[in-house]
Amino acid sequence: MKLAFVIPAYNEEALIGKCVESVLAEVKRSGRDCEIVVVNNNSTDRTAEIAAAAGARVVDEKQKGIVSARDAGFHATTAELVANIDGDTMVTPGWLDIVFDEFEKDPRLVCLSGPYVYYDLNPWQRFLTGAFYGLTTLIYWLNRYVLRVGSVVQGGNFVLKRDAWIKARIQPGDQILRRGHRRRRPAVQGRQREIHPPAQDEDLRSPPRRRRHHPHRPHLYAQLLLGHLRRQARDA
């Protein structure tokens, strides 16, 4: 299987270089067949120039919004797996190993997702972030194992099969509902979206959240299927 990284970026000149470099380092370490596409989402700074210099292929998308940018990146690739990360994140060692291992051993799997590690926050901010992920875990367990209506996907840290994306007919401005039905709403630039199973016989998994990062020994807990991304917090 081939994997394509899709990285939407709007005025990310301060961090996009580090992001692309971290992806290239992980691709080189893993030896996997991957491509890197940075979607320049109408930036007014040097985002596109820096991303290209770092080694990514840059495509332009004039329609502003995270959904439009991800959709443009999806159509610019042909890989079977599409990894969606943000322009201010860094992929940690072992990330690709988990992705390929899980997709190769379970043909029904359509999506993997995982949390962020905000590594430059103060202790109080880390506590609040951990509390947020704890609440998200409870919602995930309720939706998946009690109500059985779907799963939670972290918007800037997930990998989706191309055919599942097509079946779900993900388009800018759409909210994906159960079994592929859609509800129109204006496109937003939010960092997180919820995607439900596109078909009843397919499996969409999202991992419980955790705060600590174990780069050399990925911690598999319950359905924890994807390693952490480290997110560089922005200055106010």
Backbone bond lengths (Angstrom), bond angles and torsions (degrees), N, CA, C in turn:
res aa  C-N    CA-C-N  psi(-1)  N-CA   C-N-CA  omega(-1)  CA-C   N-CA-C  phi
1 M - - - 1.460 - - 1.520 110.22 -
2 K 1.326 114.58 144.63 1.455 120.62 174.92 1.520 108.75 -106.30
3 L 1.321 116.57 146.85 1.459 122.06 -178.85 1.520 109.61 -123.95
4 A 1.322 115.93 140.13 1.460 121.91 175.95 1.524 109.53 -118.35
5 F 1.315 116.70 128.39 1.457 121.88 172.28 1.522 108.44 -85.82
6 V 1.323 116.83 127.02 1.461 122.45 174.45 1.530 107.61 -112.29
7 I 1.332 115.78 120.22 1.460 120.83 -173.79 1.529 109.15 -125.24
8 P 1.340 118.39 97.97 1.462 120.12 175.13 1.532 109.98 -67.99
9 A 1.315 116.38 142.32 1.466 118.89 -177.54 1.521 110.55 -148.21
10 Y 1.318 115.81 124.41 1.459 122.05 174.20 1.526 107.91 -126.64
11 N 1.318 116.40 111.27 1.470 122.51 179.83 1.533 111.52 52.36
12 E 1.329 115.33 54.17 1.463 122.24 -178.59 1.531 111.56 -110.16
13 E 1.333 118.10 30.37 1.460 119.64 -174.31 1.528 112.97 -60.45
14 A 1.327 118.22 -26.44 1.466 120.82 -177.85 1.522 112.46 -73.15
15 L 1.358 117.92 -26.38 1.462 120.25 -170.86 1.521 114.57 -127.10
16 I 1.324 118.69 -14.93 1.456 119.91 -174.07 1.528 112.09 -63.90
17 G 1.326 117.44 -33.34 1.461 119.84 178.50 1.512 112.10 -62.56
18 K 1.336 116.66 -44.83 1.463 121.04 178.91 1.528 110.53 -64.97
19 C 1.319 116.20 -37.81 1.460 120.06 179.11 1.525 110.72 -61.28
20 V 1.323 116.93 -51.90 1.466 120.95 -178.42 1.526 110.54 -62.83
21 E 1.317 117.16 -40.98 1.469 120.69 179.35 1.525 111.06 -61.34
22 S 1.336 117.75 -39.59 1.465 120.48 179.75 1.525 110.75 -66.72
23 V 1.332 116.80 -37.77 1.462 120.16 178.09 1.528 110.54 -66.53
24 L 1.338 116.65 -45.52 1.461 120.47 178.96 1.528 111.28 -60.59
25 A 1.338 117.14 -39.20 1.463 120.61 179.06 1.520 111.23 -64.42
26 E 1.341 116.47 -40.03 1.462 119.60 179.23 1.525 111.41 -70.72
27 V 1.328 117.71 -37.41 1.460 120.93 176.81 1.526 110.22 -63.07
28 K 1.328 116.34 -44.38 1.460 120.56 179.30 1.522 110.96 -64.24
29 R 1.332 117.16 -42.78 1.464 120.69 179.82 1.516 111.82 -62.14
30 S 1.347 116.36 -41.76 1.465 120.76 -174.70 1.523 112.69 -80.98
31 G 1.342 117.29 -26.10 1.455 120.91 -176.70 1.519 113.49 72.30
32 R 1.325 117.89 17.58 1.459 122.24 -178.14 1.530 111.29 -85.25
33 D 1.336 115.01 160.26 1.457 121.95 179.16 1.529 108.64 -86.21
34 C 1.334 116.56 105.77 1.459 121.28 -175.89 1.520 110.67 -138.34
35 E 1.319 115.44 153.59 1.454 121.40 169.94 1.522 108.81 -126.22
36 I 1.333 115.92 157.41 1.454 121.03 -176.52 1.520 108.59 -124.91
37 V 1.325 116.06 121.09 1.464 121.61 179.93 1.523 108.52 -120.93
38 V 1.320 116.21 119.96 1.462 121.97 173.49 1.527 107.54 -100.03
39 V 1.324 116.50 125.12 1.462 121.24 179.32 1.521 108.40 -96.00
40 N 1.310 116.64 107.78 1.454 122.32 178.18 1.522 108.55 -76.65
41 N 1.329 115.47 102.75 1.463 121.08 -171.43 1.530 111.40 -91.95
42 N 1.342 114.63 64.11 1.468 121.55 177.05 1.526 112.04 66.32
43 S 1.317 117.74 36.99 1.470 121.92 179.90 1.523 110.88 -66.23
44 T 1.331 115.15 150.86 1.464 121.21 177.51 1.524 111.46 -110.91
45 D 1.319 117.14 6.08 1.460 120.87 179.25 1.526 109.30 -115.18
46 R 1.335 118.98 -153.91 1.456 123.43 -174.92 1.534 112.25 -96.24
47 T 1.311 117.42 24.05 1.464 121.19 -178.19 1.523 112.08 -53.85
48 A 1.320 117.28 -52.05 1.466 120.78 -176.73 1.517 111.38 -63.36
49 E 1.311 117.52 -42.71 1.466 121.81 -179.05 1.522 111.15 -62.98
50 I 1.321 116.88 -45.16 1.461 121.17 -178.25 1.523 110.82 -67.78
51 A 1.329 116.97 -41.47 1.466 120.46 179.61 1.522 110.84 -62.30
52 A 1.326 117.11 -42.96 1.463 120.57 179.50 1.517 110.95 -65.63
53 A 1.328 116.94 -41.30 1.460 120.95 179.61 1.521 111.42 -64.97
54 A 1.339 117.42 -30.15 1.465 121.54 -179.69 1.527 111.87 -76.68
55 G 1.339 117.26 -17.35 1.465 119.46 176.84 1.506 115.90 120.22
56 A 1.332 118.24 8.79 1.461 121.13 -179.83 1.527 110.49 -94.97
57 R 1.326 115.80 157.17 1.465 120.61 169.31 1.521 107.70 -88.72
58 V 1.313 117.04 129.75 1.462 121.55 -175.08 1.522 109.71 -107.33
59 V 1.324 115.85 129.63 1.461 121.62 171.62 1.525 107.85 -120.68
60 D 1.306 116.31 150.35 1.464 121.31 -177.74 1.521 110.96 -102.06
61 E 1.312 115.61 139.83 1.462 122.46 173.48 1.530 107.90 -134.45
62 K 1.325 116.62 112.20 1.460 121.15 -175.72 1.517 113.02 -77.53
63 Q 1.342 117.01 -27.16 1.462 119.76 179.16 1.530 109.07 -73.71
64 K 1.322 116.37 110.54 1.450 119.96 -175.45 1.525 111.33 -72.36
65 G 1.322 115.23 143.76 1.455 121.55 179.37 1.515 110.94 134.90
66 I 1.322 116.30 141.55 1.454 121.43 -174.43 1.520 111.82 -63.65
67 V 1.331 117.92 -34.63 1.461 120.71 -179.00 1.526 110.41 -70.17
68 S 1.329 116.58 -43.61 1.468 119.99 177.81 1.521 110.66 -62.42
69 A 1.338 116.58 -40.11 1.469 120.41 -179.19 1.529 111.07 -66.10
70 R 1.320 117.60 -44.49 1.465 119.99 179.16 1.528 110.57 -64.36
71 D 1.323 116.91 -38.76 1.448 120.28 179.82 1.532 111.22 -64.89
72 A 1.337 116.46 -40.32 1.472 120.36 177.46 1.520 110.87 -63.97
73 G 1.323 116.96 -40.91 1.459 120.42 177.75 1.507 112.20 -65.51
74 F 1.326 116.83 -38.79 1.459 120.95 178.11 1.525 110.87 -60.22
75 H 1.318 116.94 -46.25 1.466 121.19 -178.09 1.528 112.23 -73.78
76 A 1.322 117.76 -14.01 1.465 120.45 177.79 1.522 112.09 -87.25
77 T 1.339 117.34 -1.68 1.460 121.70 -177.76 1.522 110.24 -122.81
78 T 1.323 115.33 165.99 1.470 121.03 176.45 1.526 111.87 -127.22
79 A 1.318 117.77 3.38 1.459 121.90 -175.70 1.524 111.39 -64.81
80 E 1.323 115.91 150.86 1.468 121.34 179.89 1.526 111.51 -69.71
81 L 1.344 116.86 -33.58 1.449 122.02 178.23 1.521 109.36 -111.76
82 V 1.329 116.94 136.40 1.468 121.90 179.24 1.521 108.31 -120.35
83 A 1.336 115.89 115.80 1.463 122.01 178.76 1.521 109.18 -95.60
84 N 1.308 116.26 126.65 1.458 122.32 -178.59 1.519 109.92 -109.75
85 I 1.330 116.16 114.38 1.457 121.29 175.57 1.527 107.73 -130.41
86 D 1.324 116.81 172.51 1.463 121.72 -179.63 1.520 111.24 -102.02
87 G 1.327 115.93 162.95 1.454 121.43 -176.10 1.509 114.78 -72.64
88 D 1.328 118.19 -9.73 1.465 120.96 179.22 1.523 111.43 -113.96
89 T 1.333 117.00 27.34 1.460 120.71 178.64 1.519 110.89 -116.56
90 M 1.335 115.43 160.99 1.453 122.11 176.63 1.527 109.06 -128.58
91 V 1.314 115.93 127.61 1.464 121.36 179.84 1.525 109.74 -78.33
92 T 1.315 116.40 135.53 1.463 121.17 -177.71 1.527 111.18 -93.48
93 P 1.340 117.57 157.27 1.472 121.31 178.80 1.530 111.85 -58.08
94 G 1.319 116.34 136.42 1.456 121.70 -179.25 1.508 114.49 96.02
95 W 1.329 117.83 -9.98 1.460 122.76 -177.92 1.527 111.08 -58.42
96 L 1.324 116.83 -49.71 1.469 120.36 -178.64 1.525 112.73 -68.84
97 D 1.316 117.51 -32.66 1.471 120.07 178.40 1.520 110.63 -59.73
98 I 1.327 116.40 -44.86 1.460 120.47 -179.70 1.525 110.25 -65.20
99 V 1.330 116.49 -43.00 1.462 120.10 -178.98 1.518 111.41 -58.36
100 F 1.326 117.18 -55.27 1.456 120.51 -176.14 1.528 112.06 -67.79
101 D 1.333 117.71 -38.40 1.465 120.04 179.40 1.525 111.42 -59.99
102 E 1.333 116.25 -44.36 1.458 119.44 -176.49 1.523 112.11 -70.94
103 F 1.318 117.68 -41.98 1.461 119.69 179.54 1.533 111.67 -68.66
104 E 1.320 117.17 -33.49 1.463 119.87 -178.77 1.527 112.53 -73.62
105 K 1.317 117.42 -30.30 1.465 119.00 -177.04 1.530 113.71 -90.99
106 D 1.346 117.29 -12.64 1.458 119.99 -178.16 1.527 109.66 -134.08
107 P 1.326 119.35 96.23 1.462 121.51 -177.18 1.522 113.99 -66.14
108 R 1.342 118.10 -17.36 1.470 120.24 179.40 1.516 112.57 -82.33
109 L 1.307 117.50 -13.81 1.456 121.62 -176.05 1.521 110.74 -69.49
110 V 1.334 117.11 131.71 1.468 120.52 179.97 1.522 112.91 -115.07
111 C 1.340 117.99 -18.99 1.463 118.61 -175.89 1.521 111.33 -153.92
112 L 1.332 116.33 141.70 1.462 123.16 172.27 1.519 108.05 -123.39
113 S 1.316 116.53 146.66 1.461 120.18 178.51 1.512 110.22 -149.89
114 G 1.324 116.52 159.74 1.458 121.15 180.00 1.517 111.56 -157.68
115 P 1.315 117.30 172.73 1.473 121.61 -175.76 1.524 112.52 -86.18
116 Y 1.311 115.04 176.83 1.460 122.74 171.49 1.525 109.69 -99.75
117 V 1.332 116.58 161.26 1.460 122.49 165.62 1.525 106.60 -119.48
118 Y 1.316 116.89 112.64 1.462 120.90 178.92 1.523 107.60 -84.79
119 Y 1.334 116.58 89.51 1.449 119.97 -164.80 1.520 114.07 -79.53
120 D 1.326 119.76 -10.86 1.461 119.63 -178.32 1.530 112.44 -112.90
121 L 1.329 117.37 22.23 1.456 120.78 177.53 1.527 110.28 -90.29
122 N 1.326 115.76 158.53 1.464 119.56 176.59 1.531 109.33 -78.40
123 P 1.339 118.29 167.98 1.471 120.39 -175.22 1.526 114.00 -55.94
124 W 1.328 117.76 -40.67 1.460 120.16 -179.08 1.533 110.90 -65.43
125 Q 1.322 116.41 -41.78 1.458 120.37 177.86 1.525 111.18 -65.25
126 R 1.339 116.81 -37.59 1.460 120.30 176.50 1.535 110.88 -64.09
127 F 1.326 116.15 -38.28 1.461 120.21 177.96 1.524 110.94 -62.61
128 L 1.328 117.04 -45.54 1.459 121.01 179.73 1.527 110.94 -63.74
129 T 1.342 115.78 -39.98 1.459 119.68 178.20 1.528 110.77 -64.36
130 G 1.330 116.29 -42.72 1.456 120.23 177.45 1.523 112.12 -61.89
131 A 1.339 116.21 -38.21 1.465 120.19 178.33 1.526 110.76 -64.88
132 F 1.338 115.76 -39.43 1.460 119.77 177.91 1.523 110.84 -61.92
133 Y 1.336 117.15 -45.97 1.453 120.22 179.79 1.530 111.17 -67.26
134 G 1.323 116.89 -32.39 1.460 119.17 176.07 1.517 111.64 -63.60
135 L 1.338 116.77 -42.30 1.456 120.85 177.26 1.522 110.80 -64.80
136 T 1.340 116.20 -40.15 1.464 119.81 178.17 1.525 111.06 -62.42
137 T 1.333 116.81 -36.90 1.457 120.98 177.84 1.524 111.18 -62.44
138 L 1.332 116.33 -43.23 1.460 119.97 178.28 1.527 111.22 -61.77
139 I 1.334 116.08 -41.68 1.461 120.11 178.49 1.523 110.27 -64.10
140 Y 1.342 115.39 -40.52 1.464 120.00 178.73 1.524 111.57 -61.08
141 W 1.336 115.76 -49.31 1.462 119.47 179.81 1.524 111.04 -60.38
142 L 1.335 117.02 -41.74 1.468 120.94 -179.76 1.532 110.67 -63.03
143 N 1.336 116.09 -48.12 1.470 119.68 -177.39 1.514 112.39 -66.98
144 R 1.330 116.43 -39.11 1.467 118.76 -172.16 1.521 113.11 -85.47
145 Y 1.336 117.41 -43.84 1.451 120.02 -171.19 1.533 114.22 -101.64
146 V 1.333 117.97 -20.94 1.470 120.23 179.86 1.532 110.11 -102.79
147 L 1.334 116.18 -61.05 1.456 120.22 -179.06 1.523 112.31 -78.98
148 R 1.363 116.21 -26.24 1.467 122.78 178.72 1.530 111.55 54.64
149 V 1.330 114.92 48.81 1.464 120.53 -179.16 1.526 112.34 -113.56
150 G 1.325 119.62 -7.60 1.458 119.56 179.54 1.509 112.25 155.97
151 S 1.341 115.84 -166.58 1.455 122.61 -177.95 1.519 109.82 -135.43
152 V 1.312 115.90 171.27 1.457 121.83 178.94 1.520 109.40 -107.47
153 V 1.320 117.21 134.04 1.455 122.44 179.32 1.522 109.00 -119.55
154 Q 1.332 116.35 129.09 1.462 121.50 176.51 1.530 108.26 -76.06
155 G 1.325 117.24 117.85 1.450 122.08 -168.12 1.512 116.62 -57.15
156 G 1.317 118.55 -31.74 1.452 120.64 -178.23 1.513 113.99 -106.41
157 N 1.329 117.47 19.10 1.467 120.90 -179.21 1.523 109.02 -154.96
158 F 1.344 116.10 69.20 1.461 118.56 177.43 1.524 110.23 -149.34
159 V 1.336 114.36 155.80 1.462 122.90 178.67 1.520 107.48 -125.25
160 L 1.337 115.63 130.21 1.447 120.85 -174.97 1.523 109.89 -128.85
161 K 1.340 117.04 142.60 1.454 120.85 174.47 1.527 109.95 -69.93
162 R 1.326 115.60 140.52 1.459 120.05 -178.11 1.533 111.84 -59.74
163 D 1.328 117.30 -44.11 1.461 118.60 -177.03 1.523 111.51 -67.15
164 A 1.335 117.81 -30.35 1.463 120.30 176.65 1.523 110.46 -68.63
165 W 1.334 116.51 -39.47 1.466 121.24 177.27 1.530 109.26 -60.20
166 I 1.327 116.72 -43.87 1.461 120.91 -178.85 1.528 110.95 -67.00
167 K 1.341 117.15 -42.84 1.462 120.39 179.08 1.527 111.70 -61.95
168 A 1.331 115.78 -38.09 1.457 119.59 -179.87 1.517 111.98 -75.44
169 R 1.340 116.89 -13.61 1.458 123.52 178.48 1.513 111.23 54.20
170 I 1.336 116.74 50.64 1.459 121.91 179.59 1.519 109.00 -68.22
171 Q 1.316 117.34 121.60 1.456 123.10 179.94 1.517 109.46 -132.81
172 P 1.337 117.87 156.48 1.467 119.84 176.15 1.525 110.54 -56.65
173 G 1.340 115.84 133.03 1.449 120.60 178.22 1.509 114.68 87.21
174 D 1.330 118.22 -0.82 1.459 121.48 -179.49 1.513 111.07 -98.43
175 Q 1.317 116.16 145.32 1.456 122.47 169.33 1.517 106.89 -109.30
176 I 1.343 116.97 120.86 1.457 120.42 -175.60 1.524 109.90 -79.79
177 L 1.317 116.08 128.16 1.450 122.17 179.56 1.524 109.73 -114.97
178 R 1.304 117.38 -179.92 1.459 122.26 -174.51 1.527 111.41 -61.16
179 R 1.345 115.05 139.48 1.459 124.07 177.93 1.526 112.85 61.06
180 G 1.318 117.04 29.15 1.452 119.67 171.27 1.518 115.01 84.84
181 H 1.347 119.70 -1.45 1.449 120.21 178.15 1.518 109.44 -72.32
182 R 1.334 116.12 153.90 1.443 119.48 -173.49 1.528 110.91 -126.90
183 R 1.316 114.92 153.73 1.452 121.18 173.30 1.516 106.98 -129.30
184 R 1.335 117.27 125.20 1.454 120.97 -177.18 1.514 110.39 -71.66
185 R 1.332 115.07 138.96 1.452 120.69 170.68 1.517 107.14 -156.99
186 P 1.335 118.80 159.72 1.466 120.07 -179.41 1.521 111.05 -61.96
187 A 1.333 115.96 146.11 1.465 120.12 176.34 1.519 109.81 -64.44
188 V 1.330 116.03 141.69 1.458 121.13 179.95 1.511 109.24 -123.64
189 Q 1.325 116.36 163.22 1.445 121.33 179.96 1.518 111.45 -105.95
190 G 1.338 116.47 24.33 1.450 120.06 -178.66 1.520 112.49 -67.42
191 R 1.334 116.75 160.27 1.454 122.42 -177.98 1.519 112.71 -86.44
192 Q 1.334 119.02 -12.52 1.460 119.19 -172.45 1.526 110.10 -136.18
193 R 1.337 116.63 135.92 1.457 122.25 175.92 1.526 108.74 -131.82
194 E 1.291 115.93 154.79 1.463 121.01 177.66 1.517 108.93 -108.05
195 I 1.319 117.12 129.03 1.454 122.47 -177.93 1.520 108.40 -123.68
196 H 1.298 116.70 126.84 1.454 122.20 -179.35 1.523 110.66 -98.40
197 P 1.317 117.54 163.63 1.470 120.19 -175.93 1.522 112.02 -56.81
198 P 1.345 118.37 130.38 1.456 120.97 178.80 1.524 113.24 -73.13
199 A 1.329 117.23 -18.52 1.459 120.23 178.88 1.516 109.19 -149.38
200 Q 1.288 116.54 153.09 1.464 120.83 -173.40 1.516 112.56 -66.35
201 D 1.346 117.79 -30.12 1.454 120.34 -174.63 1.522 112.59 -95.16
202 E 1.325 117.71 9.79 1.452 120.83 178.13 1.526 109.86 -108.13
203 D 1.302 115.71 157.31 1.454 121.60 -171.90 1.514 109.95 -114.77
204 L 1.331 116.87 120.85 1.458 122.45 177.82 1.512 107.53 -116.28
205 R 1.319 116.80 112.98 1.458 120.88 -173.68 1.520 111.17 -112.82
206 S 1.314 115.21 145.31 1.452 121.04 173.74 1.514 107.83 -136.38
207 P 1.330 119.12 137.33 1.463 121.13 -171.11 1.512 114.08 -82.77
208 P 1.326 117.22 154.07 1.446 120.01 166.18 1.525 110.05 -59.53
209 R 1.326 115.94 152.72 1.458 120.24 -175.13 1.528 110.65 -89.06
210 R 1.298 117.11 151.83 1.464 121.89 175.69 1.503 108.22 -148.77
211 R 1.320 117.05 155.78 1.456 120.61 -174.17 1.509 112.46 -97.84
212 R 1.316 117.70 -33.03 1.455 119.62 -172.26 1.527 110.75 -87.39
213 H 1.306 114.78 147.36 1.457 121.09 -176.52 1.518 109.68 -110.90
214 H 1.335 116.75 126.41 1.455 122.53 177.52 1.522 108.01 -117.99
215 P 1.346 118.32 87.13 1.467 120.78 -169.78 1.515 114.64 -65.16
216 H 1.314 118.92 -29.70 1.461 120.00 -174.59 1.526 113.12 -98.74
217 R 1.313 117.38 -9.17 1.466 121.00 179.63 1.521 108.23 -143.39
218 P 1.343 118.24 83.35 1.459 120.72 -177.74 1.521 110.82 -52.84
219 H 1.307 115.71 130.48 1.456 122.03 -175.19 1.521 108.83 -88.38
220 L 1.327 117.59 109.20 1.445 121.66 -179.98 1.530 108.75 -94.17
221 Y 1.316 116.44 114.76 1.450 121.17 -177.58 1.523 108.24 -132.34
222 A 1.318 115.68 123.86 1.464 120.64 -176.55 1.524 108.60 53.65
223 Q 1.335 117.56 -114.39 1.453 118.98 179.38 1.522 111.04 -108.59
224 L 1.326 117.19 37.04 1.455 120.61 174.14 1.525 107.90 -72.43
225 L 1.319 117.05 108.39 1.453 120.83 -169.88 1.518 113.19 -118.34
226 L 1.311 118.22 -6.54 1.452 119.60 -176.21 1.516 109.59 -138.83
227 G 1.335 116.91 134.36 1.452 121.40 -178.51 1.513 112.24 -69.11
228 H 1.307 114.98 169.90 1.455 121.41 -177.97 1.522 112.65 -69.85
229 L 1.293 114.43 154.36 1.463 121.99 159.21 1.526 105.67 -107.43
230 R 1.315 115.32 148.14 1.458 119.15 173.91 1.518 107.17 -100.49
231 R 1.303 118.06 127.43 1.451 122.02 -177.36 1.528 109.48 -107.56
232 Q 1.318 115.51 130.74 1.453 121.60 176.02 1.517 107.87 -83.52
233 A 1.322 117.64 113.37 1.463 120.28 -179.59 1.518 109.91 -66.73
234 R 1.326 115.74 142.94 1.454 120.10 -179.85 1.515 110.95 -84.68
235 D 1.326 115.38 150.00 1.463 119.94 171.63 1.521 108.47 -76.13
236 A 1.318 115.64 147.37 1.470 119.88 -179.75 1.530 109.68 -69.10
